[in-house]
Amino acid sequence: TFRPVDASGLLKLFIRELPTPLLTNAHLSTFSDLLVHQVQALQLLLLLLPEAHRNTLKALLVFLGKVVSHQDHNRMSLWNVSMVMAPNIFTRRNRGNKRSISKQRGEMEEAVGGAHLIGLMIRHQDLLWTVPKFLLSQVRQMNQASNHRQFNLSRATSRLLRRRNEKNDRNQVLPDGSTDPGSVWFRLQVGELCEGVIRVHAPLHAKVSMAIQLDEQTTAKDVTSRFESRSSPAQHLYEVGGNIYERRLQPDCCLLDVYRENPGCDWLIKP
């Protein structure tokens, strides 16, 4: 048997004895300078962490959030948890035993600042793992510029394809001069997909694809729920291609906004 305090001590020891600090030596001091910019700066810094560090930190914050949620029973409020964990995460090695009063005061201020940051990460952990909107917008603009250059290079190829399609359309005219109804229906279907209708692909499901009409309230969760079952793992909706490489959408993400920003993307369901 073990006591909760033993488990807590083991967790803190594990974090302190990591070969490199959880927030890495390269960015540890930057985390300490975050108090002004706070959550947005944390988002950017966490993107710089190695994947293993980021995943470990995420699991730790989830656990600490659960500890705080039981504060009525364990007396571990958000501030108490933050004060306990900050010295273990924001570790300073080789400080020495003899320290002046001014250094001790500075270390106390660092401890309080570190606790404030830990509290921010626990409180806003759902936001920390998302890319800030301004950065996402810059990525889209860069990709759009790149796509535009590629489009100009392949303009001649596009003309050839257009001529071939026009020739095929002329070949689909029936003897009485009318157009093949099947061809008209197909073009109408394609046109409808350009008016707020997306086709979601789910290659790992029985429903390989599904056309979905978007409105102002449609979220990623609304779409993934159509493909989920009790036995299947959690599903996520991805925005792929267009002016971005690939992005996993948050469950509460408004799909109509994404559609307007990236009308040429594909929509993919996967775990």
C-alpha positions as CSV (number, residue, x, y, z in Angstrom):
1,T,0.0,0.0,0.0
2,F,1.0,3.6,-0.5
3,R,-0.2,7.0,0.6
4,P,-1.2,9.8,-1.8
5,V,1.7,11.8,-0.5
6,D,4.1,9.0,-1.6
7,A,2.7,9.1,-5.1
8,S,3.0,12.9,-5.2
9,G,6.6,12.7,-4.1
10,L,7.4,10.1,-6.7
11,L,5.8,12.2,-9.4
12,K,7.8,15.3,-8.4
13,L,11.0,13.3,-8.2
14,F,10.4,11.9,-11.7
15,I,9.9,15.4,-13.2
16,R,13.0,16.8,-11.4
17,E,15.3,13.9,-12.5
18,L,14.4,14.0,-16.2
19,P,17.6,14.1,-18.3
20,T,16.5,17.4,-19.7
21,P,13.8,19.7,-18.1
22,L,10.3,19.0,-19.2
23,L,10.1,22.5,-20.7
24,T,13.7,22.0,-22.2
25,N,16.8,24.0,-21.4
26,A,16.5,26.0,-24.6
27,H,13.1,27.5,-23.7
28,L,13.0,27.3,-19.9
29,S,14.0,30.9,-19.4
30,T,11.5,32.0,-22.0
31,F,8.7,30.4,-20.1
32,S,9.7,32.4,-17.1
33,D,9.3,35.7,-19.1
34,L,5.7,34.9,-20.2
35,L,3.7,36.8,-17.6
36,V,2.8,39.7,-20.0
37,H,1.7,37.7,-23.0
38,Q,0.5,34.7,-21.1
39,V,-1.7,32.1,-22.9
40,Q,-0.8,33.1,-26.5
41,A,2.9,33.0,-25.8
42,L,2.4,29.6,-24.1
43,Q,0.8,28.3,-27.2
44,L,3.7,29.3,-29.3
45,L,6.3,28.0,-26.9
46,L,4.6,24.6,-26.6
47,L,4.8,24.2,-30.3
48,L,8.6,24.4,-30.0
49,L,8.9,21.5,-27.5
50,P,9.9,18.0,-28.6
51,E,6.9,15.8,-29.1
52,A,7.7,13.5,-26.2
53,H,8.0,16.5,-23.8
54,R,4.7,18.0,-25.2
55,N,2.8,14.7,-24.7
56,T,4.2,14.3,-21.2
57,L,3.3,17.8,-20.2
58,K,-0.2,17.3,-21.6
59,A,-0.7,14.2,-19.6
60,L,0.6,15.9,-16.5
61,L,-1.7,18.9,-16.9
62,V,-4.7,16.6,-17.3
63,F,-3.7,14.8,-14.1
64,L,-3.2,18.1,-12.2
65,G,-6.6,19.4,-13.4
66,K,-8.2,16.3,-11.9
67,V,-6.4,16.9,-8.6
68,V,-7.8,20.5,-8.5
69,S,-11.3,19.3,-9.4
70,H,-11.3,17.4,-6.0
71,Q,-10.1,20.4,-4.0
72,D,-13.1,20.2,-1.7
73,H,-11.8,16.9,-0.4
74,N,-8.0,17.1,-0.8
75,R,-7.6,20.9,-0.1
76,M,-5.4,21.2,-3.2
77,S,-6.7,24.3,-4.8
78,L,-5.3,25.5,-8.2
79,W,-2.8,27.8,-6.4
80,N,-1.7,25.1,-4.0
81,V,-1.1,22.6,-6.8
82,S,0.8,25.3,-8.8
83,M,3.0,26.2,-5.9
84,V,3.9,22.5,-5.2
85,M,4.6,21.7,-8.8
86,A,6.4,24.9,-10.0
87,P,9.8,24.2,-8.3
88,N,9.9,20.7,-9.9
89,I,9.1,22.0,-13.4
90,F,11.1,25.2,-13.3
91,T,14.2,23.7,-11.8
92,R,17.5,25.5,-11.6
93,R,20.5,23.2,-11.2
94,N,23.7,23.8,-9.3
95,R,22.4,26.8,-7.2
96,G,24.8,26.1,-4.3
97,N,24.0,26.1,-0.6
98,K,25.1,29.7,0.3
99,R,22.8,32.3,-1.2
100,S,22.5,36.0,-0.3
101,I,19.2,37.4,0.9
102,S,18.7,39.2,-2.5
103,K,19.2,35.9,-4.3
104,Q,16.7,34.2,-2.0
105,R,14.2,37.0,-2.6
106,G,14.7,36.6,-6.4
107,E,14.2,32.9,-6.1
108,M,11.0,33.4,-4.2
109,E,9.8,35.8,-6.9
110,E,10.7,33.2,-9.6
111,A,8.8,30.6,-7.6
112,V,5.6,32.7,-7.5
113,G,6.0,33.5,-11.2
114,G,6.4,29.9,-12.0
115,A,3.4,28.9,-9.9
116,H,1.4,31.5,-11.8
117,L,2.4,29.9,-15.1
118,I,1.6,26.4,-13.9
119,G,-1.8,27.7,-12.9
120,L,-2.3,29.3,-16.4
121,M,-1.4,26.0,-18.0
122,I,-3.8,24.0,-15.8
123,R,-6.7,26.4,-16.2
124,H,-6.3,26.9,-20.0
125,Q,-4.9,23.5,-21.0
126,D,-7.7,23.0,-23.5
127,L,-6.4,26.1,-25.4
128,L,-2.7,25.3,-25.2
129,W,-2.6,22.6,-27.8
130,T,-4.3,24.7,-30.6
131,V,-2.5,26.8,-33.1
132,P,-3.2,30.6,-32.6
133,K,-5.4,32.1,-35.2
134,F,-2.9,34.7,-36.4
135,L,-0.3,32.0,-37.0
136,L,-2.8,29.8,-38.9
137,S,-3.8,32.8,-41.0
138,Q,-0.1,33.4,-41.9
139,V,0.3,29.7,-42.9
140,R,-2.8,29.9,-45.1
141,Q,-1.5,33.0,-46.9
142,M,1.9,31.5,-47.5
143,N,0.3,28.3,-48.9
144,Q,-2.1,30.4,-51.1
145,A,0.9,32.3,-52.5
146,S,2.7,29.0,-53.2
147,N,-0.4,27.5,-54.8
148,H,-0.8,30.6,-57.0
149,R,2.7,30.2,-58.3
150,Q,2.2,26.6,-59.1
151,F,-1.1,27.4,-60.8
152,N,0.6,29.9,-63.1
153,L,3.2,27.3,-64.0
154,S,0.6,24.8,-64.9
155,R,-1.8,27.1,-66.8
156,A,-1.0,25.6,-70.1
157,T,-1.9,22.1,-68.8
158,S,-5.2,23.5,-67.5
159,R,-6.0,24.9,-70.9
160,L,-5.4,21.5,-72.5
161,L,-7.6,19.8,-69.8
162,R,-10.4,22.3,-70.4
163,R,-10.4,21.7,-74.1
164,R,-10.5,18.0,-73.6
165,N,-13.5,18.4,-71.2
166,E,-15.3,20.6,-73.7
167,K,-14.8,18.0,-76.4
168,N,-16.1,15.3,-74.1
169,D,-19.2,17.4,-73.4
170,R,-19.9,17.8,-77.1
171,N,-19.6,14.1,-77.5
172,Q,-22.4,13.6,-74.9
173,V,-25.0,15.3,-77.1
174,L,-27.8,12.9,-78.0
175,P,-28.9,12.3,-81.6
176,D,-32.0,14.5,-81.1
177,G,-29.7,17.4,-80.1
178,S,-30.4,17.2,-76.3
179,T,-27.7,16.7,-73.7
180,D,-27.2,13.4,-71.8
181,P,-29.4,13.7,-68.6
182,G,-26.8,11.8,-66.6
183,S,-24.1,14.3,-67.6
184,V,-26.3,17.2,-66.6
185,W,-27.2,15.6,-63.2
186,F,-23.5,15.0,-62.5
187,R,-22.5,18.6,-63.2
188,L,-25.4,19.8,-61.0
189,Q,-24.1,17.6,-58.2
190,V,-20.6,19.0,-58.5
191,G,-22.0,22.5,-58.6
192,E,-24.0,21.9,-55.4
193,L,-20.8,21.0,-53.5
194,C,-19.6,24.5,-54.2
195,E,-22.5,26.0,-52.3
196,G,-21.9,25.1,-48.6
197,V,-21.9,21.4,-49.2
198,I,-18.9,19.4,-48.3
199,R,-18.0,15.7,-48.9
200,V,-16.5,14.0,-45.9
201,H,-14.3,11.0,-46.6
202,A,-14.0,8.2,-44.0
203,P,-11.9,5.4,-45.6
204,L,-11.9,3.4,-42.4
205,H,-15.7,3.2,-42.0
206,A,-18.5,1.5,-43.8
207,K,-19.7,4.9,-44.9
208,V,-16.8,5.8,-47.2
209,S,-18.0,9.3,-47.9
210,M,-21.0,11.5,-47.1
211,A,-22.2,14.8,-48.5
212,I,-23.1,17.3,-45.7
213,Q,-24.8,20.6,-46.0
214,L,-23.2,23.2,-43.7
215,D,-24.9,25.9,-41.7
216,E,-23.8,28.5,-39.1
217,Q,-24.2,25.9,-36.3
218,T,-22.5,22.9,-37.9
219,T,-19.5,21.8,-35.8
220,A,-16.8,19.1,-36.3
221,K,-18.5,17.1,-33.5
222,D,-21.7,17.1,-35.5
223,V,-19.9,15.5,-38.4
224,T,-17.8,12.9,-36.5
225,S,-20.9,11.8,-34.5
226,R,-22.4,10.5,-37.8
227,F,-19.5,8.1,-38.2
228,E,-18.9,7.0,-34.6
229,S,-20.1,3.8,-32.9
230,R,-19.8,2.4,-29.4
231,S,-17.0,0.1,-30.4
232,S,-15.0,2.6,-32.5
233,P,-12.3,4.8,-31.1
234,A,-12.7,8.6,-30.9
235,Q,-12.9,10.1,-34.3
236,H,-11.6,13.5,-35.5
237,L,-12.3,15.6,-38.5
238,Y,-9.3,16.9,-40.5
239,E,-9.0,19.7,-42.9
240,V,-6.6,18.5,-45.6
241,G,-5.1,20.4,-48.6
242,G,-6.1,23.7,-50.2
243,N,-4.3,26.4,-48.3
244,I,-3.1,24.2,-45.5
245,Y,-1.3,20.8,-45.3
246,E,-3.4,19.1,-42.6
247,R,-5.2,20.3,-39.5
248,R,-7.2,18.4,-36.9
249,L,-10.3,20.4,-36.1
250,Q,-11.5,21.0,-32.6
251,P,-14.9,19.4,-31.8
252,D,-16.5,22.8,-31.4
253,C,-15.0,24.3,-34.5
254,C,-17.5,26.0,-36.8
255,L,-17.1,24.2,-40.2
256,L,-18.7,27.0,-42.2
257,D,-15.9,29.3,-41.1
258,V,-13.3,26.8,-42.2
259,Y,-15.1,26.2,-45.5
260,R,-15.0,29.9,-46.2
261,E,-11.3,30.2,-45.4
262,N,-10.3,27.1,-47.3
263,P,-13.0,26.1,-49.9
264,G,-10.6,23.9,-51.8
265,C,-9.8,21.5,-48.9
266,D,-10.7,17.9,-48.5
267,W,-12.5,16.7,-45.3
268,L,-11.2,13.5,-43.7
269,I,-12.4,11.4,-40.8
270,K,-9.8,9.3,-38.9
271,P,-8.9,8.5,-35.3
